[in-house]
């Protein structure tokens, strides 16, 4: 089980830095983390080396944290995309009039013809 936790941890760490695979990496890392804990607890009772299990726990913990950070950054990037900000501004203030003498809040009115 320790080797499985280690291998899953390595794959989960790699997947955690690939955009949109972070959700898969979180699921894999949770499974690997549980396998690592089970391996360490079983082998410590039997007085056997627990190195693979501990390495699996550490790698899977890193994968979970990295995946959560990447997923948060991707979601923040989607939410704060300029198109979404324009839509939010239009919902709050109304769309820009076609013949506006003062520019809309921000740089340029996107609806204004050039």
DOMI-967059 format. One record per residue: x, y, z of N, C-alpha, C in turn. Coordinates in pm, whole numbers, padded with zeros to 5 digits, always signed. Example, Ala and Ser with C-alpha at 12.3 -4.5 7.8 and 13.67 -1.06 7.14 Angstrom:
2
+01319-00569+00780+01230-00450+00780+01320-00330+00780
+01285-00225+00708+01367-00106+00714+01290+00003+00787
END
This chain:
114
+00082-00120+00000+00000+00000+00000+00086+00126+00000
+00202+00118+00060+00289+00234+00064+00339+00273-00074
+00371+00172-00155+00416+00199-00292+00301+00259-00373
+00180+00207-00354+00064+00262-00425+00041+00408-00385
+00052+00438-00257+00036+00577-00210+00143+00666-00271
+00266+00615-00280+00375+00692-00338+00352+00719-00486
+00314+00616-00559+00289+00634-00704+00171+00727-00729
+00064+00708-00655-00052+00797-00669-00013+00940-00634
+00071+00956-00532+00117+01090-00494+00198+01156-00603
+00285+01082-00668+00365+01138-00777+00275+01181-00892
+00182+01094-00931+00091+01127-01041+00001+01245-01003
-00046+01247-00879-00134+01356-00835-00061+01490-00832
+00066+01490-00792+00143+01615-00792+00159+01666-00935
+00188+01577-01028+00202+01618-01168+00069+01671-01221
-00039+01599-01194-00171+01642-01242-00216+01772-01176
-00171+01799-01054-00217+01918-00984-00169+02047-01050
-00061+02039-01129-00011+02159-01196-00059+02170-01340
-00141+02076-01384-00198+02082-01519-00337+02145-01507
-00361+02255-01579-00491+02321-01567-00606+02225-01599
-00711+02236-01524-00835+02160-01537-00822+02013-01500
-00704+01964-01466-00690+01828-01414-00676+01830-01262
-00682+01948-01204-00668+01961-01060-00777+01891-00982
-00899+01890-01038-01009+01822-00970-00983+01671-00964
-00929+01616-01072-00893+01474-01074-00777+01448-00977
-00683+01541-00972-00569+01526-00881-00613+01527-00735
-00713+01608-00702-00762+01611-00564-00820+01475-00526
-00900+01417-00614-00959+01286-00586-00850+01179-00572
-00753+01181-00663-00645+01083-00655-00564+01101-00527
-00537+01226-00492-00455+01253-00374-00525+01211-00246
-00656+01225-00240-00729+01181-00121-00717+01030-00105
-00732+00957-00217-00717+00811-00212-00574+00774-00170
-00475+00839-00230-00336+00811-00194-00304+00846-00051
-00362+00953-00002-00340+00995+00137-00394+00888+00233
-00513+00839+00204-00573+00734+00289-00488+00607+00283
-00443+00570+00163-00357+00452+00151-00228+00468+00231
-00170+00589+00227-00049+00615+00302-00069+00604+00452
-00180+00657+00501-00209+00649+00644-00230+00505+00687
-00305+00430+00607-00329+00289+00640-00197+00212+00640
-00111+00239+00541+00017+00170+00533+00105+00201+00654
+00112+00328+00690+00196+00366+00805+00143+00303+00934
+00012+00304+00952-00042+00247+01076-00022+00096+01082
-00039+00027+00969-00020-00119+00969+00127-00155+00989
+00215-00086+00920+00357-00121+00930+00419-00077+01062
+00368+00027+01123+00424+00068+01252+00387-00033+01361
+00270-00094+01350+00231-00198+01446+00318-00322+01429
+00356-00351+01303+00437-00470+01274+00587-00440+01285
+00622-00320+01325+00762-00278+01338+00839-00293+01206
+00775-00253+01096+00839-00255+00964+00865-00112+00920
+00955-00094+00821+00983+00043+00773+00859+00106+00709
+00841+00234+00736+00722+00305+00687+00755+00417+00589
+00872+00411+00527+00918+00520+00441+00828+00547+00322
+00783+00443+00253+00697+00465+00136+00563+00526+00175
+00508+00481+00286+00381+00536+00332+00393+00682+00370
+00500+00717+00439+00520+00857+00478+00543+00944+00355
+00622+00894+00261+00644+00970+00137+00513+00988+00061
+00429+00885+00062+00298+00895-00003+00209+00998+00064
+00211+01000+00197+00131+01099+00271+00178+01240+00237
+00309+01261+00237+00363+01394+00208+00330+01437+00065
+00355+01349-00031+00328+01385-00171+00180+01411-00196
+00095+01330-00137-00048+01350-00157-00097+01476-00088
-00037+01511+00026-00071+01638+00091-00030+01757+00003
+00089+01748-00054+00135+01854-00145+00043+01864-00266
+00002+01748-00318-00088+01748-00434-00222+01811-00402
-00275+01783-00284-00404+01842-00246-00393+01993-00235
-00290+02040-00169-00273+02185-00153-00248+02252-00288
-00161+02194-00371-00132+02253-00502-00257+02252-00591
-00336+02146-00584-00458+02140-00665-00559+02244-00621
-00573+02261-00491-00666+02362-00442-00622+02503-00483
-00493+02528-00477-00442+02659-00519-00465+02680-00669
-00433+02579-00750-00452+02593-00894-00599+02608-00930
-00686+02531-00866-00830+02543-00894-00882+02680-00854
-00832+02732-00742-00873+02866-00700-00826+02971-00799
-00703+02960-00846-00652+03056-00943-00727+03049-01075
-00760+02929-01119-00835+02914-01244-00974+02973-01229
-01041+02944-01117-01175+02998-01095-01171+03151-01084
-01069+03203-01018-01056+03349-01007-01030+03410-01144
-00951+03345-01225-00925+03395-01360-01049+03396-01446
-01133+03295-01429-01258+03289-01506-01353+03397-01456
-01364+03411-01324-01459+03507-01268-01420+03651-01297
-01291+03679-01302-01248+03817-01321-01199+03843-01463
-01245+03764-01557-01216+03787-01698-01282+03919-01739
-01220+03997-01828-01277+04128-01864-01422+04122-01913
-01458+04018-01985-01597+04006-02032-01692+03992-01914
-01652+03914-01814-01737+03898-01697-01746+04028-01618
-01636+04102-01613-01641+04231-01543-01732+04330-01615
-01729+04329-01750-01820+04416-01825-01965+04379-01798
-01993+04249-01796-02130+04205-01769-02173+04245-01629
-02083+04234-01533-02114+04275-01397-02141+04426-01391
-02059+04505-01460-02080+04649-01462-02213+04683-01526
-02247+04614-01636-02374+04639-01703-02492+04603-01614
-02478+04498-01535-02586+04460-01444-02603+04563-01333
-02492+04620-01288-02499+04714-01177-02537+04855-01223
-02484+04897-01338-02501+05036-01381-02583+05050-01508
-02616+04941-01572-02686+04947-01700-02584+04953-01813
-02626+04914-01933-02533+04917-02047-02496+05060-02085
-02383+05073-02154-02338+05205-02197-02430+05257-02307
-02471+05382-02297-02552+05440-02405-02467+05452-02532
-02534+05447-02647-02464+05453-02776-02395+05588-02796
-02459+05696-02759-02402+05829-02780-02368+05891-02646
-02262+05847-02590-02223+05893-02458-02105+05989-02471
-02116+06105-02409-02010+06203-02418-01901+06177-02315
-01937+06124-02200-01840+06090-02096-01820+05939-02101
-01695+05893-02104-01674+05748-02113-01729+05673-01992
-01763+05549-02015-01812+05461-01908-01703+05445-01802
-01742+05405-01683-01638+05374-01583-01545+05267-01640
-01422+05287-01624-01324+05200-01687-01259+05277-01799
-01205+05208-01897-01131+05276-02002-01221+05323-02116
-01285+05232-02183-01362+05266-02302-01496+05193-02296
-01598+05257-02344-01728+05193-02350-01725+05085-02458
-01748+04959-02424-01737+04854-02524-01847+04860-02630
-01961+04924-02599-02071+04932-02693-02058+05050-02790
-01969+05143-02760-01956+05265-02839-01882+05237-02969
-01942+05272-03083-01872+05249-03210-01751+05339-03222
-01650+05288-03289-01526+05365-03305-01529+05447-03430
END
